[in-house]
């Protein structure tokens, strides 16, 4: 019992504390810089791929955002795959004429839609994006700059959530001041989209927790990139060399993990560039975040089935990181259960075990209390949203009557 308790406790501590500390020391001793491009090498041809299923309401603003980016139009291709959409997705896209390449397929999921886009990509760099987020004006330039280094096979950008409010506004304003008036003009579509999304959305009831955890995850990604390669990408903004793009199994859950890991297994680096920025909203409540977490865990289990060679240290160049980060996270839930169940019978044997049991009970009670508060906040947020909607409808009706 005692041995199992300590093994479980040390595993949890290693995954969330020990591994980040090791990474920080490793990065300080063995930082591997990336050589950025200049001139024409800084703006290679890019094919931007978006898989969309019934996203007509978002696509106009999304395409406008991509067209407004600070990047040569002749070196940019936009491909949108309509994954069996039954709304006006295709009609919205047709209004852009030759500026957008439309691929319409039967509904088969995101992986199948991305596979359908592969033959249409004309340029050497393929950028993957989603319909919901927006890019900063200089996002493409920053995202492709590391590809001037031939060792780089993939680059992931930084996703800034609205719950990171200070970081969200300060970074964008600072970048705009550096780039000047032209950048501000290029960011108009992005700003309008962000403000519109904020008006439409209900305030997230878990924003603080999500923001803190997301910053922790991005710091891990930055450190893993510094010592070699990240273990995945941000699905909203990442790019790979077209020559390294392999077809995805149709039922792939996490294309933004499987694709980068395949690039790493091919002998290239996948690096994190925090200057390539995309913007999004945090999950609206704990249920939405829970669904995302379950999907992520299921996807990581699936990748072990799809790419079992990741478990072989002589085949996987980032084996230590993969075991510590990805496999460690999969083991933590079981370690938490084991630590609690073994702590109970040994609590009476020593004051240390009594203290650890009290700490665990307090942790779970606080988690339960937080869940209750989140549930209550969700009800208040729903009421506030209903009031805002009613006020907006009343204002619109008054304006209509006045007209």
C-alpha positions as CSV (number, residue, x, y, z in Angstrom):
1,X,0.0,0.0,0.0
2,X,2.7,2.4,1.0
3,X,4.8,1.8,-2.1
4,X,1.7,2.2,-4.4
5,X,0.8,5.4,-2.7
6,X,4.3,6.9,-3.2
7,X,4.6,5.8,-6.8
8,X,1.2,7.4,-7.5
9,X,2.0,10.6,-5.7
10,X,5.4,10.9,-7.3
11,X,3.9,10.3,-10.8
12,X,1.4,13.1,-10.3
13,X,4.1,15.4,-9.0
14,X,6.4,14.6,-11.9
15,X,3.9,15.2,-14.6
16,X,2.7,18.6,-13.4
17,X,5.8,19.9,-11.6
18,X,8.9,17.8,-12.2
19,X,8.7,17.6,-15.9
20,X,8.2,21.4,-16.4
21,X,11.2,22.0,-14.2
22,X,13.3,19.5,-16.1
23,X,12.3,21.1,-19.4
24,X,13.2,24.6,-18.1
25,X,16.7,23.4,-17.1
26,X,17.0,21.5,-20.4
27,X,16.0,24.5,-22.5
28,X,18.5,26.7,-20.6
29,X,21.4,24.3,-21.3
30,X,20.5,23.0,-24.8
31,X,18.4,25.7,-26.5
32,X,18.0,24.9,-30.3
33,X,17.4,28.3,-32.0
34,X,15.4,28.5,-35.3
35,X,16.8,30.5,-38.2
36,X,14.1,32.7,-39.6
37,X,13.7,33.7,-43.2
38,X,14.3,37.0,-44.9
39,X,13.2,38.5,-48.2
40,X,11.4,36.1,-50.5
41,X,12.2,33.2,-48.2
42,X,10.1,34.9,-45.5
43,X,7.0,34.7,-47.7
44,X,6.8,31.3,-49.3
45,X,3.6,30.2,-51.1
46,X,1.0,29.1,-48.6
47,X,-2.2,27.1,-49.0
48,X,-4.6,27.8,-46.1
49,X,-7.0,24.9,-45.5
50,X,-10.3,25.1,-43.5
51,X,-12.7,22.2,-43.0
52,X,-16.2,23.5,-42.5
53,X,-19.5,21.8,-41.6
54,X,-22.5,24.2,-41.6
55,X,-20.3,27.2,-40.8
56,X,-22.0,29.7,-43.1
57,X,-22.6,32.1,-40.3
58,X,-18.9,32.3,-39.6
59,X,-17.2,31.9,-43.0
60,X,-17.7,35.4,-44.4
61,X,-15.9,37.1,-41.5
62,X,-13.3,34.3,-41.5
63,X,-12.5,34.6,-45.2
64,X,-12.5,38.4,-44.9
65,X,-9.9,38.1,-42.1
66,X,-7.7,35.8,-44.2
67,X,-7.9,38.1,-47.2
68,X,-6.9,41.1,-45.1
69,X,-3.7,39.5,-43.7
70,X,-0.4,41.2,-44.4
71,X,0.8,38.6,-47.0
72,X,1.3,38.7,-50.8
73,X,-2.0,37.8,-52.4
74,X,-0.2,35.9,-55.3
75,X,1.5,33.6,-52.7
76,X,-1.7,32.8,-50.8
77,X,-4.3,30.2,-51.6
78,X,-7.5,29.7,-49.5
79,X,-9.1,26.3,-49.6
80,X,-12.4,25.6,-47.8
81,X,-13.8,22.1,-47.7
82,X,-17.5,21.9,-47.2
83,X,-17.9,18.7,-45.2
84,X,-21.5,17.8,-46.3
85,X,-22.8,21.2,-45.2
86,X,-26.6,21.6,-45.4
87,X,-26.7,25.3,-44.8
88,X,-25.5,28.2,-47.1
89,X,-21.8,27.4,-46.7
90,X,-21.1,26.9,-50.4
91,X,-23.2,29.9,-51.4
92,X,-21.3,32.2,-49.1
93,X,-18.0,31.0,-50.5
94,X,-19.0,31.3,-54.1
95,X,-19.4,35.1,-53.6
96,X,-15.6,35.3,-53.3
97,X,-15.1,33.8,-56.8
98,X,-11.5,32.8,-57.6
99,X,-10.2,34.1,-54.2
100,X,-11.5,30.9,-52.5
101,X,-11.1,27.3,-53.8
102,X,-14.2,25.3,-52.8
103,X,-14.2,21.6,-52.3
104,X,-17.5,20.0,-51.5
105,X,-17.6,16.5,-50.2
106,X,-20.1,14.2,-48.4
107,X,-20.1,14.5,-44.6
108,X,-17.3,12.3,-43.3
109,X,-15.7,14.3,-40.5
110,X,-12.8,16.7,-40.3
111,X,-10.0,14.2,-41.2
112,X,-11.8,13.2,-44.4
113,X,-12.4,16.8,-45.3
114,X,-8.7,17.6,-44.8
115,X,-7.7,14.7,-47.0
116,X,-10.0,16.0,-49.7
117,X,-8.1,19.3,-49.6
118,X,-4.7,17.7,-50.1
119,X,-4.7,17.4,-53.9
120,X,-5.8,21.0,-54.2
121,X,-3.0,22.6,-52.3
122,X,-0.7,24.4,-54.8
123,X,2.0,25.8,-52.5
124,X,4.9,24.3,-50.5
125,X,3.5,25.3,-47.1
126,X,0.1,24.1,-45.9
127,X,-1.6,26.1,-43.1
128,X,-4.4,24.6,-41.2
129,X,-7.1,26.8,-39.6
130,X,-10.6,26.7,-38.3
131,X,-13.7,28.7,-39.2
132,X,-14.3,30.1,-35.7
133,X,-11.0,31.9,-34.9
134,X,-9.3,34.9,-36.5
135,X,-5.6,35.6,-37.3
136,X,-3.6,38.6,-36.3
137,X,-2.6,40.7,-39.3
138,X,1.0,39.4,-39.3
139,X,0.1,35.8,-38.3
140,X,1.0,34.2,-41.7
141,X,4.3,35.9,-41.9
142,X,5.3,34.8,-38.4
143,X,3.9,31.3,-38.9
144,X,6.0,30.6,-42.1
145,X,9.2,32.4,-41.1
146,X,10.8,29.3,-39.4
147,X,10.4,27.3,-42.6
148,X,13.6,29.1,-43.9
149,X,15.4,26.6,-41.6
150,X,15.4,23.2,-43.5
151,X,15.3,21.3,-40.3
152,X,11.8,22.7,-39.6
153,X,8.9,20.6,-40.8
154,X,6.0,22.2,-38.9
155,X,5.2,25.3,-37.0
156,X,2.4,26.0,-34.5
157,X,1.2,29.4,-33.6
158,X,-0.2,30.8,-30.4
159,X,-3.9,30.7,-29.6
160,X,-5.0,33.6,-27.4
161,X,-8.3,33.1,-25.5
162,X,-10.5,36.0,-24.6
163,X,-10.1,35.0,-20.9
164,X,-6.4,36.0,-21.2
165,X,-7.7,39.5,-21.4
166,X,-4.6,41.4,-20.5
167,X,-2.4,39.3,-22.7
168,X,-5.0,39.5,-25.5
169,X,-5.2,43.3,-25.7
170,X,-1.7,44.2,-24.7
171,X,0.0,41.9,-27.3
172,X,-2.2,43.0,-30.1
173,X,-1.9,46.7,-29.3
174,X,1.9,46.5,-28.9
175,X,2.2,44.7,-32.3
176,X,0.0,47.2,-34.0
177,X,2.1,50.1,-32.6
178,X,5.2,48.4,-33.9
179,X,3.7,47.8,-37.4
180,X,2.1,51.2,-37.7
181,X,-1.1,52.4,-39.4
182,X,-1.0,49.7,-42.1
183,X,-1.3,47.0,-39.5
184,X,-4.2,48.8,-37.9
185,X,-6.0,48.8,-41.2
186,X,-5.3,45.2,-41.8
187,X,-6.7,44.3,-38.3
188,X,-10.1,46.0,-38.8
189,X,-11.8,42.7,-39.9
190,X,-10.2,40.9,-37.0
191,X,-11.3,43.5,-34.4
192,X,-14.8,43.6,-35.7
193,X,-15.0,39.8,-35.6
194,X,-13.7,39.7,-32.1
195,X,-16.0,42.4,-30.8
196,X,-19.0,40.8,-32.5
197,X,-18.2,37.4,-31.0
198,X,-17.9,39.0,-27.6
199,X,-21.3,40.7,-27.9
200,X,-22.9,37.4,-29.1
201,X,-21.3,35.2,-26.5
202,X,-22.2,34.6,-22.9
203,X,-19.4,35.2,-20.4
204,X,-17.5,32.0,-19.7
205,X,-18.1,30.7,-16.2
206,X,-14.7,29.0,-16.1
207,X,-12.6,31.6,-17.8
208,X,-10.1,32.1,-15.0
209,X,-9.3,28.4,-14.6
210,X,-9.1,27.8,-18.4
211,X,-6.9,30.9,-18.9
212,X,-4.4,29.8,-16.2
213,X,-4.3,26.2,-17.5
214,X,-3.9,27.3,-21.1
215,X,-1.0,29.6,-20.3
216,X,0.6,26.6,-18.4
217,X,0.2,24.4,-21.5
218,X,1.7,27.0,-23.8
219,X,4.7,27.4,-21.6
220,X,5.3,23.6,-21.9
221,X,4.9,23.9,-25.7
222,X,7.5,26.7,-25.8
223,X,10.0,24.7,-23.7
224,X,9.5,21.5,-25.7
225,X,10.0,23.5,-28.9
226,X,13.2,25.0,-27.5
227,X,14.7,21.6,-26.8
228,X,13.5,19.9,-29.9
229,X,9.9,19.7,-31.0
230,X,6.4,20.3,-29.6
231,X,4.2,17.2,-29.2
232,X,1.3,18.7,-31.1
233,X,-0.1,21.9,-32.6
234,X,-2.8,24.3,-32.0
235,X,-5.5,23.3,-34.4
236,X,-6.5,26.9,-35.0
237,X,-3.1,27.9,-36.4
238,X,-0.4,25.5,-37.6
239,X,1.5,24.7,-40.7
240,X,3.6,21.9,-42.3
241,X,5.6,21.4,-45.4
242,X,3.2,20.0,-48.1
243,X,5.8,17.2,-48.9
244,X,5.3,15.9,-45.3
245,X,1.5,15.9,-45.4
246,X,0.2,12.3,-45.0
247,X,-3.4,11.3,-45.5
248,X,-5.3,11.0,-42.1
249,X,-7.3,7.9,-41.1
250,X,-10.9,9.0,-41.7
251,X,-11.8,8.6,-38.0
252,X,-8.8,10.6,-36.7
253,X,-9.9,12.7,-33.6
254,X,-6.8,14.9,-33.1
255,X,-5.4,15.8,-36.5
256,X,-3.4,18.6,-34.8
257,X,-1.5,16.0,-32.8
258,X,-1.2,13.1,-35.3
259,X,0.0,15.3,-38.2
260,X,2.8,17.1,-36.2
261,X,3.9,13.8,-34.6
262,X,4.2,12.2,-38.1
263,X,6.4,15.2,-39.1
264,X,8.6,14.6,-36.1
265,X,8.8,10.9,-36.8
266,X,10.0,11.8,-40.3
267,X,13.0,13.5,-38.8
268,X,12.0,17.1,-38.8
269,X,11.3,19.6,-36.0
270,X,7.9,21.1,-35.1
271,X,8.4,24.4,-33.3
272,X,6.2,26.9,-31.5
273,X,6.2,30.5,-32.6
274,X,4.3,32.6,-30.2
275,X,4.4,35.6,-32.5
276,X,2.0,33.9,-34.9
277,X,-1.3,34.6,-33.2
278,X,-4.9,33.5,-33.5
279,X,-7.8,34.6,-31.3
280,X,-10.7,32.6,-29.8
281,X,-13.1,32.4,-27.0
282,X,-12.8,30.2,-23.9
283,X,-15.3,27.3,-23.4
284,X,-18.6,28.7,-22.2
285,X,-18.9,26.4,-19.1
286,X,-17.6,23.3,-17.4
287,X,-19.7,21.0,-19.6
288,X,-18.2,22.4,-22.8
289,X,-14.6,22.2,-21.4
290,X,-15.3,18.6,-20.1
291,X,-16.3,17.5,-23.6
292,X,-13.2,19.0,-25.1
293,X,-11.0,17.3,-22.5
294,X,-12.7,13.9,-23.1
295,X,-12.2,14.3,-26.8
296,X,-8.5,15.2,-26.2
297,X,-8.0,12.1,-24.0
298,X,-9.8,9.8,-26.4
299,X,-7.7,11.3,-29.3
300,X,-4.4,10.6,-27.4
301,X,-5.4,7.0,-26.8
302,X,-6.3,6.7,-30.5
303,X,-2.9,8.0,-31.6
304,X,-1.2,5.2,-29.7
305,X,-3.2,2.8,-31.8
306,X,-2.6,4.6,-35.0
307,X,1.2,5.2,-34.4
308,X,2.5,2.6,-32.0
309,X,6.1,3.4,-32.9
310,X,5.7,6.5,-30.7
311,X,6.3,4.1,-27.8
312,X,9.8,3.1,-29.1
313,X,12.6,5.3,-27.8
314,X,14.8,4.4,-30.8
315,X,12.2,5.5,-33.3
316,X,10.6,8.5,-31.5
317,X,13.0,11.5,-31.4
318,X,10.9,13.1,-28.6
319,X,10.3,9.9,-26.6
320,X,11.1,11.5,-23.3
321,X,8.8,14.4,-23.8
322,X,6.1,12.1,-25.2
323,X,6.1,9.8,-22.3
324,X,6.3,12.6,-19.7
325,X,3.7,14.8,-21.3
326,X,1.2,12.7,-23.3
327,X,1.4,9.3,-21.6
328,X,1.9,10.9,-18.2
329,X,-1.4,12.8,-18.6
330,X,-3.2,9.6,-19.5
331,X,-1.9,7.9,-16.3
332,X,-2.7,10.8,-13.9
333,X,-6.4,10.0,-13.4
334,X,-5.5,6.4,-12.4
335,X,-2.7,7.7,-10.1
336,X,-5.1,10.1,-8.4
337,X,-7.5,7.2,-7.6
338,X,-4.6,5.0,-6.4
339,X,-3.2,7.7,-4.3
340,X,-6.5,8.3,-2.5
341,X,-7.4,4.7,-2.1
342,X,-4.0,3.7,-0.7
343,X,-3.8,6.8,1.5
344,X,-6.9,5.9,3.5
345,X,-5.7,2.6,5.1
346,X,-2.2,3.9,5.9
347,X,-3.3,7.3,7.3
348,X,-3.1,6.0,10.9
349,X,0.5,4.8,10.5
350,X,2.2,8.2,10.4
351,X,1.4,11.9,10.6
352,X,2.7,12.4,7.1
353,X,0.0,10.1,5.7
354,X,-2.6,11.9,7.8
355,X,-1.5,15.2,6.3
356,X,-1.6,13.9,2.7
357,X,-5.1,12.5,3.3
358,X,-6.3,15.7,4.7
359,X,-4.8,17.5,1.7
360,X,-6.5,15.2,-0.8
361,X,-9.9,15.5,0.9
362,X,-9.5,19.3,1.0
363,X,-8.6,19.3,-2.7
364,X,-11.7,17.3,-3.7
365,X,-14.0,19.3,-1.5
366,X,-12.6,22.5,-3.0
367,X,-13.1,21.0,-6.5
368,X,-16.7,20.2,-5.6
369,X,-17.3,23.7,-4.2
370,X,-15.9,25.1,-7.4
371,X,-18.3,23.0,-9.4
372,X,-21.3,24.3,-7.4
373,X,-20.2,27.9,-7.9
374,X,-19.7,27.3,-11.6
375,X,-23.2,25.8,-11.8
376,X,-24.7,28.8,-10.0
377,X,-22.7,31.2,-12.3
378,X,-24.0,29.4,-15.3
379,X,-27.6,30.1,-14.2
380,X,-26.8,33.7,-13.6
381,X,-25.0,34.0,-17.0
382,X,-28.0,32.4,-18.8
383,X,-30.4,34.9,-17.1
384,X,-28.1,37.8,-18.1
385,X,-27.9,36.6,-21.7
386,X,-31.7,36.3,-21.8
387,X,-32.0,39.9,-20.5
388,X,-29.5,41.2,-23.1
389,X,-31.4,39.4,-25.9
390,X,-34.7,40.8,-24.7
391,X,-33.3,44.3,-24.5
392,X,-31.8,44.0,-28.0
393,X,-35.1,42.8,-29.4
394,X,-36.9,45.6,-27.7
395,X,-34.4,48.2,-29.1
396,X,-34.7,46.8,-32.6
397,X,-38.5,46.9,-32.4
398,X,-38.4,50.5,-31.2
399,X,-36.1,51.5,-34.0
400,X,-38.3,49.8,-36.5
401,X,-41.3,51.6,-35.2
402,X,-39.5,55.0,-35.3
403,X,-38.5,54.3,-38.9
